[in-house]
Amino acid sequence: MQLPEAATRPRVLIVDDDPVMRMLEEETLVQFDFEVSIAADGEEAIELLAGPPPALVLLDVDMPGVDGFAVCRHIRQRWDMSELPVIMVTGMDDIESINQAYESGANDFISKPINWPILGHRARYVLRSAQEARQLRKLEEKQAAIVRAMPDMIFLMDRYGVHLDYKAGFGAEPYVPANEFLGRKLSEVLPSDVAAVILLGVERASEHGDLQSVVYKLTMPDGVHHYEGRIAPCGPEAVVMVVRDITLQKRSDERIRRLAYFDTLTGMPNRENFLEKLDLELLRASRARRQVALLFLDLDGFKRVNDTLGHSAGDYLLQAVAARLKEKLRAGDVVTRPALVEGGLHLARLGGDEFTVVLPNLENTQTVSMVAERLQALLTRPFRISSQDITVTASIGIAIFPEDGDDAATLLKHADTAMYHAKDQGRNNWQLYDRSLTAETMTRIRLEDDLRKGLQRDEFRLFYQPQVSADDGSIVGLEALIRWQHPEHGLVSPAQFIPVAEDSGLIVALGDWVLRTACQQLRSWQAMGLATPRVAVNVSARQLRTHDFLGSVATIIAETGIEPSQVELELTESILMEPEARRIDGFHRLRALGVHFSIDDFGTGYSSLSYVKRFPIGMLKIDQSFVRGLPDNADDAGITTAIIAMAHSLGLEVIAEGVETHAQLEFLRQANCPKMQGYLFSRPRPPGEVEQLLRQGSIELPPQATRADDKLQRQLADQPDKREQQ
């Protein structure tokens, strides 16, 4: 039983069969500001102890009936020495009697005749000692609880690395059992390299008297574990090392790093990683006055593989091509599959079947031709896919530094131009970039002219694709998607004209038209009495670089009269990698008005978490390339789940794009993805059809489907007329 701390006037129970002794003891203790209770024998003392306990017991040993030793043993059955201290008064001064007093549980003893002035001080001392013992025990219990709750191991070592003591927190396990390292040196227990690192930290902490940090790894039965140790001096001759297992953190960091710098399908460096390496190669080549060749490779007929065998077969083909390139090309080559993202400095958008190869320290163009022919020869060997042999060819464009460009972006663009020239030459060949390559340029010029006329003639249309709640199918948002009603070619996909619009600068006027039209359409629906959800509009890097794009957004919202909270601007990750202070301030001003921001195609480009801190991002949109592999592709499933969990942990909304099958729907539901978008619910629709959906307020979610149904649904969704670039 735990007793309360002593009050201002602690109560003492005096137990003595001699009334004179009781009187003298009482008078003495009252003078020392004690409150006194009296018991004339052991039986009465035990009865009184059944009630509220005193703070101290002054107990005579030699009493008839129940003697002091028996009373003391009774007390110890309920309270320990810190909870209820006992001073035994005895006329016996032999060692055996003293030992018996302590064995019965006495805190102290006083021999008769009693030195009365000393008695009060002795009582105060014993009481204070008991209180301090209680406080120490509470502190030790708190410390023990903290140690048990922490996922850390705590080692006490001397300054020479000898283990003196050890405490383990929740789930923490040492490299070897404690009985195998206590009393032994670090070098006798741990691998020599790890022991040396820790011992250096111990020596520095001892010598300098400050905190040291060490990071190391150990091979445990379940694999390699990473540890972080904090070493602090503990007196002149010892240190305390608190060790935490950071393996999960390391794995998370590695996953985020791979999202940011590596293509998730092939494991190769992605666009960002590749461009960083290429810039370094060009810098070294410039200093050494050497040439560098960039080969841009595009698989011929890759779309046909996707359309006929399915996207899983297409993904497998990309993986097989990547594996063959990594295996057969010489080690000095830099190989990458660029991510499917529009980069801020690029004029062309790189596709999923495009690979690049860098040849540093180029001696002559003959080497380039040999490598290009080797690449083509590698691909002519069939790939085994879906129980059949598939043969693919490649069109390769080549640009040489510094003749064809003195920076990575220019070199990549010119290699891309040469690759398209190879396509025009019948495919399955390679072409060097030449300034005289004008065919494609003329085609783009004609397309640019048509774009200008299309803007003047109001040939563009906005379609809207609903975004639905995974719970009940209610429409929670709309994405505005531009289409071009060309007078000769019919409905043109953005995949064909957006790159030209970006290159020419027409994307600025086109983007303003999209935002204004979407806002006006919202206003029109509201005038009909329809409840309208938030509408998402894509924003390009070129638009953001205009003088006052963010200001024009506020102007359009004000002029159309809609609530700013009903507008969502979809940004690419490349846009956010340019943290210009003025632009960041503009984003925050718009967010203060109520405008929402989302990251489109998350996970396919830079995937850096740093911009989440700088920009007022509210939503992550999981790219359909990950959704497409659900639920069977383990990598896609793991990445999708990680993105959803990361979004929730950062307080962000999350939506999955490109949902086409019931299996994908169910997986995303289980992964706690609250919003979805895709052909399973609705294809992009013109305003009139969207009006009917808004009147309904929701889209009926599909019933439980079989795998065969899902496969058929995916094949139908993959038809060219449905694969319009959003």
N, C-alpha and C positions, 0 to 999 in steps of 0.2 A: 504493500500500500504506500502510495506516495504522499508524503506530508507537505503542507504548505511551508513557505519560508517563515522563519521566526518573526513574531510580531514585535512591536516596539518594546513591550514588556514580556519577555519570554516566560512561559510557565514551566516550573520545575516540579516534578513529583518526587517528594521525599518519602522513602520507604525505610522505616526503622522501628524496631519494637521498643526502643528506649525513649520514653517521653522527653527526658532532659536533652538527649541528643537531637531529637526532632525539633525542640524549641530553639536550641542553639543554632542548628543548621538553618532553620527558617529565618531567625533574626539576622543571621549573617547574609543570606541570599537576598532578603528584602532590601538590605542596605545597598546591595549591588543592582537594585532595580529589577529584581526577578519577581514574578508572581508565583506563589507557592501553593501546591496541593499536598495533602498529607495522607499517608497510608501507614497503619500501625503494624502491619505484618504482610507476609507474602500473599496470602489469600485476598486481602483487601486491595493490594496493589493490582493483582490480576483483574479484579472486578472493575477498578477504576480505568484500567487500560482498555476495557471493552468500549468505553465511550471515546470522546474526542481525545486524541493523544497529546501529551505534553511536548514541549520542545526538548526537555532534558529529564533524565531520571537519575536521582542520587540514591543509590541502593546499598543498604547495609547487607553484609554477607551473612553474618551469624545471627539468624532468627529462628525461632522454634517453628515447627511445621514446615512450610515451604520456605526454604532459605533463599538467600540472594542469588546463588548460582542458578537455581531452578527458575526464579523470576526472570533472570537475564536470558536464559535459554528460551523461555516463553516469548519474551520480547523479540528475540531474533527470528522466531518463526514467522513474524509478521513484518518486521522492519529491519533494514540493514543498519550498519553503524553510522551511515551518513544521514539516514532518515530519522532515527531516534537514538541519539547518543546516550550512553550509560556510563556513569562514574560509580565504581564500587567502593564502599567504605568498609575497611576490614581492620581488625586488630591483629590479624595474622601477617607476619612479615617474612614468612619462609618462601622460598622460590616456588615450591609446589603450589601453594595457595595463589601466588601471583599468576603462575601459568594457568591454573584452573580458572581464574577470573577472566583472563584473556580468551581462553578456549571457550568459555561460556558466551563470549561476545561483548565483553566490556571494552569501552573506548579508552578508559583510564581508571586508575585506582588511587585512593587516598588512605594512608595508614593512620590508625589511631595511636596516640592522641592527635587530633586534627589541629593544624595550624590555621586558626579561624580567618585571619586576614588573607591567607593564601587561598582559602576555599572559593571565595567569590571570583578571584582572578582565574583560578583553575576552571571553574564552571564556564566563565565567559570564553576562555581559550578553547575548551572542548566544543562548545556550541559553535564558535566561529569556524573551527576546523571542520566540523560536520557540514556547515553551510558551504564552505569552500569546496568540500568533496562533492557535495550535490551539484554545485555549479560546474565543476570540472567534469563530472559524469554527464551532465546535460550537453556540455560542449563536445565531449567525446562522442556522444550519441548522434549529435547533429553532424559532426564530421564524418562519422561512419555512414550515416544516411546519405550524405552528399557523395561520398566515395561510391556507395552502392548504386546511386542514381546516375553517376557519370559514366560514360563509356570509355573510361580511361584506366590506365595502370599507373600506379605510383611506386617508384623505386627510391629507396634511401641508400645512398652509396657514400663511401668515404672518397677523399680526393684522389685516390689511386684507382678508383673504379671497382672496388670490392662491394658486393651487394650486402647491405646490412638489414634491410627490411623491405617488405613488399605488401601492397594492398591492391586488390583487383576490383574494378568497377563492374557495372552491368554488362554482361556479354563479353568482357575483355579476357583474353587468354594470353599468357606469356609464351615466349618462344619455346621454353621447356618448363616443366613443373617447378614450383617454387623451391621444393626441397633439393632440386638439382643445381640451383644457382645461388641460393643464399650462402653467404660466406665465401663465395668464389669471385674471381676477377672477371671483368667483361670479356677479356681475351680467351678465357677458359670456357665460355658459354656460347658466345656469338661468333659468327664468321669473322675472320680477321679484318676485312674491309669495314664491316659495320661497327665492330668493336673500336677500331681506330677513330672513326668519325665521332662516336659517342664519347670516347675518352678525351678527345680534343675539346669537346664541349664542356666536359667535367672540369678539365684543367683550366680552361678559360674562365668558367664560372667561379672556380675557387680562387684564381689569381686576381681577377678583376672585380669580383663581388657583384656581377650583374647577370641578367638573364641571358641565356644562350638558347639557340634553337637549332635542332638537327632534324634532317629528313633522311630516312633510309628505308630499305625494303628487305623483307625476309621471305623465304620460301616456307610456307606452312602446308599442312597436309591437304588443304583444299585449294592450294595455288599460291601465287605470289601476293603478299600483302604489303601495303605501303603504310609507313608510320611517320608521325611527327612528334618529336620530343622537345619539351621545354625544360631546361635545366636551370635551377635556381640554387644559390648558395644557402646552406642551412648550418650556420655556425662556421667556425674557421676550418673544420676538418671534415665536413660532410656536405653533400648536395642532395637535393630532391629532384628527380626527373619524372615529369608527368608525360605519359606516352598515350597518344590517341591513334587508333587505327583509321586512316583516311583513305582506305581502299575504295569505298563507295564514292567518295568525293573525287578521287582520281579518275574513276571510271566515268563519272558524270562530266568532268572537265574534258575528258578525252572524247566523249560522245558529242559534246557541244563543239569541240575543236573540229571533229570530223564533219559535223553538219556545216561548219563555217568554211572548211578548206578542202573537203573531199566529196566527190560524187558518191552518193549513197548506193547507186546501182552497181558501179564497177569497182569502187574503192580507189579510183585514180584521183589525183589532184583535180579540183574543180577550177572554174574560171578564175576566181580570185587568186587561188594558189598559183595557178599557171602564169597569170600576168605578173605576179610578184617575181617568180623565178625568171620569166622572160626579161623583165626590166633589169634584173641583176646581170643576166647574161649579156644584155646589150651594153650595160655600163662597163663590164669587164672587156667586152670586145672593142668598145670605143677606146679604152685606155691602151689596149694591146694592138690596136689598129688591125683587128681581125674581122672576118665576115661571120655572120650568123644566118642560117637558113631556117625559115619557118614553113612547114608543110601543113596545109589545111586539107584534111581528108573528109569526104562526105560519102557515105554508103549509097550506092545507086539502087533504087528500087526498095528502099527500106520500108516505105509506107505500104508497099504491096504485101510485105511479110506481115505487118501489123494487121492489114485488112483481111488477109486470107487465113492466117494462123492465129491471130489474136495478139493482144499486147503482151501477154506473158511470154509468148514465143519471141516477140520483138525484143523484150527485155533480155531474154536469154541470149539472143544473138548479139546484142550489145556487150553483154558480159563475156561471151566467147571471143568476140573480136578484141576486146580489151585484154583478155588473158593472153591471146596469141601475140598481140603487139608487145606486151610486157615481157613475154617469154623469149621472143625471137629478135627483138631489136637490141642493138648494142647498148651496154650499160650506161654509156655517157649520154644517151638520148633522154630528153625530157618529154614524157608522153602525158597527155591529159584528155579527158572528155569534158569540154566546157559545159557549165550548167545552163539550163534553159532560162536564161534571164537576159533582159535588155540592160546592158551596162551603160553607165552614164556617158562614157566617152566613145561608145561604139555606134557606127552608123548602120551596122547589120545585126540582125538577131540570130544567134547561133542556135541550131537545132539539136535534137537529141541523138542524131546519128552522125554527128560531126566530131572528129578527133583532130588533134594537132600534135605535131612532132617538131621539136627544136633540135637543130644540129649546130652545136657551138663549135668555135674554132675551125670554121670551114676553110679548107685549103683551096678548093676549086669547085666549079659548078658540076664537074663530072661526078664528084662525090654525091651531090644532091640527086642527080639523075639515077645513080646506082641505088640510093636509098628509096627513091620513089618507086623504082621498078621492083625493088625487094618488097615494099609494102604491098604492091599490087599482086605480086606472086604469093605472098602470105595469104591474101584473101581469096585467091582462086581455089585453094583447097577447100572442099565442102565442109560445112558445119552440120552436125547431126542435131536436128531439132524436130521434136514431135514425131519420132520414128521415121524421119525422112531426111535426106541430104539436101541442104540448102546451099547454093553457091551465090555469093554476092561479089560485086565489083565495087570499085571506088573511083571517084573523080578527085584528083589531087591538084590543089593550087599551091604554088611556091612563090614566096617573096624573100628577097635577100637583103639583109642589113649590111651597109647603110644605103645601098643604091635605091631600094624600094621603100625606104622609110627609116627614120632615125629614132622611133619610139615604138613601144609595144602595140599601141592602138593602131597606128598607121600601118605597121607591118601586118597585123592581123587582118585589117581591112583589105589590104592589097592581096594577101594570100587568098582571102575569101573571093575577091574579084577574079583572080586567076582560076579558082576552083569552079566558079560559075562558067567561065570560059571553057574549062574542060568539059563541063556538062554540055555546053552548046556544041562542042566538037564530037559529040557522040557518046560521051561518058566512057568510063573504064580507060582513062588516060590521065596524064599529068601535064600541066602547063605552067611555065614560068610567067610571073607577072610582067606585063609590058605596058608602058604608058599608052600604047596605041590601042589597047583593049577598050573599044568604045561601044561595042554592040549592046552590052548590058546597060551601059550608061545612057545610051539613046532610048532604050526601052524604059528606063526609069524616068527619063525626062518626059517621055510621052505620058507616062502614068502620072507624073507630077502635074502636067498640064491638065489632064483629065480631072485630077483632084481639085485644082483651082476652079475649073468650070463647074464641077459638081457642087462645090460650096456656093457658087453664084446662082446655080439653077435649083438649089434646094433638093438635091438628089439623095441626101443622106436620111436615114431613118433610125429611130431608136427602138430597140426591142428591150424587153424587161424579163429577167429570169427571177422567179420567186425564191426567197430564202425562207425555209420553214422550220418550225420547232420540231425537234425529234420526238417530243412527247405526244403532241396531238395534231400535228400537221398545220397548225395555225401559221399564217403568213407573217413573218417577223421582219421581213426586209425585201428589197428588190435591188437587183444589180442592173444598171443601165448599160446596154451593149449596142455599139454602133454598127450599122450595116449600110452598105452603099448600093443604092438602086441604080446601077449603071444603065444608061439608055441602050447600050449594045450588048453588054455581057450579063445583064440581069443582076441578081443579088450577089454582091461581091463580099467575100469574107475579109475581116480586118487583117488577117494574116498576109494578105496581098498588098494592102495599101498603107497600113500603119507604119511599116519601116520607111517607106518613101515619104510619108508625112513627117516622120521624125527627122529624116535627113534634110528635107527641104524647109523645115520650119513651119509647114502648114498645120502641124499638130497643135500649135497654139490656138489658131482660129478654130480648128476642129474641136479641141478640148473645150473652149468657151461655148461653142454651139451645143455640145453634149450637155454641159452643166446647165446652161440656160434652158434648153429644151426639157431636160429632166425636171427642173424646178417648175417650169410652166405646166408640165403634165401633172405634177403633183397638185398644183393649185387648181387645175381643171377638175381632177378627181374629187378634191375637197369641196369644190363648188357643187358637185353632184350629191354631196352629203356622204361620201365614202370615207371610211376610216383608212388612212394611208400610213403604211409603215415607212421606215427609213429607207432612202434610196442611195445606193452606192455608185460612185462615179470614179472610173480609173483616171489617174493623173500621171502624166509622163514626166521624165526628167527635163525634157526641153521646155515644157510648160513652166516648170518651177524656176527655170533660169531667166524667165522674162522679168522685166523690171518690177511689176507689181501684180504678179499673178494672185498672191494670197489676198491682196486688196480687192482685186476684181471678183474673187469668189464672194467676199462680203457684199460687194455692190450688187452682184447678180441675185443673191439671196434677198437683199433688201428690195430690189426692184420687182421681183416676182412675188414677194409678200408671203413666203413660206417661213415656217419656223426653222432657224439654223440647226436645231437638233434633229431635223429630218434629213439632213445631208451627211453623207459619209464619203470621205475622200480616200480612195484606195491607192496606196503608195507602194512602189517596188523597193526592195531592200537596197538596191544600188543608189536610189535617191537619198536614203537616210545615211549612207556612208559619206556624204558630203556635208559635214556639220557646220555650215556657215551660220554665224551668230544671227545675222539679220533674218535668215530663213527660219531658224529655230524660234526666234521671238515671234515671227508671223504665225507659225503653227500654234503657239501657245495663245496668241490673241484670238485666233479663230476658235480654238477650243473653249476659250472663256466665253465666246458668244454662244457656244452650244454645238458647233460643228464636230463631228466624230472623225477619227482617223483609224485606218486599218492597214495591215501589211499584207499585200497580195502575194500568193504563191510562196508562202513561208516555207523555208527549208530547202529551196532549190538554189539559193544564191549564197549570200554572205552569212545569213543566219546568225548575226552577232547580237548579243543581248545588250550591248552598250547603248544602242540607239533607243532602247526602251526607256532608259533613264533620261536621255536628252529630249526625246520627242514625246508629245502627249498621245501615244499610241493606246488605243482601246481594244483592238481586236486583232487576232492572228487568223489568217485564212490558210488552212492546210492545202497545199497544192494537190491537184488531182492526180499527179504522177505517183504520189504515195497512196492515195485512196484507191487507185486502180488495182493495186496489188493486194488489197484487203479481201478476205482475212488470211489468205493462204501464205502470202509472202512474209516470212518472219521479219526481214529487215524493215519492210514497209509498216508492218504491224507495230514493231518496236519503236520506230521513229514517230509514227502517228500518235501512239500512246504517250511517248515522251513529250511531244509538242503540246498535247492536250493537258497533261499534268503540269508542264511548265507554265502554260497560260493561266491555269487555275491558281497556281502558287504565286504568280505575279499579279493576280487580280485582273486579268485580261479576259475579254470574251474570246470565243474561238468558234470557227465555222469550218466545216469540211466541204470542199468543192468537188464536183465531178462524181457525185454519188449516183451509181447506175444500177446497182443490184440490191436485192433485199439482204443478202449476206453482208454487204458493206454497211447497210443501214443498221443491222443488228450489232455488228462489231463496234460501230461508232457509238451506238447507244450504250453498250456495255462499257466503253471507254470513257463515258461521261461527256460526250460531245453534244452540246445542247442544240446546235443549229446546223443545218445542212442545206446543200444546194446541188442540183444536178438533174439529169434527164429522168431519174427514177420518179421525181416529183413533177417536173415540168421542163420543157425546153424553153429557150427564150421566145417570148410571145410579143406580138404587136400590142399597142395600147388598148385596142378594143377588146382583145381577149383577156388582157390583164384586168380590165374593168370588171368583167364577169367574175374573175377569181376574187377580186377585192370585195365584191358584193357577197360572195360566199364566205369570205373571211378565212378560209382554210382550204387545204388540199388533202383529200383523203389519202392516208398513208396506205401503201400496198399491203395486201394480206400476206401471210406466211407463204414463202415461195420455196420450191425445191431447187437443188443445185442445177438441174437441167433447165428450169425456168430462168435462173440467173444467167446461165451460159447463153441461152438464146437472147435474153435481154441485152447482155453485153455485146453480142454479135450485131444485134440491130442498132445499138447505140454507136457501134464503130463504123457504120456506113458513112461514106463521104459526105452525104447531105446533112448529116447530123454533127459532123466533126468540124464545126465552124469555130474559128479562134474567137475566144471571148475577149 
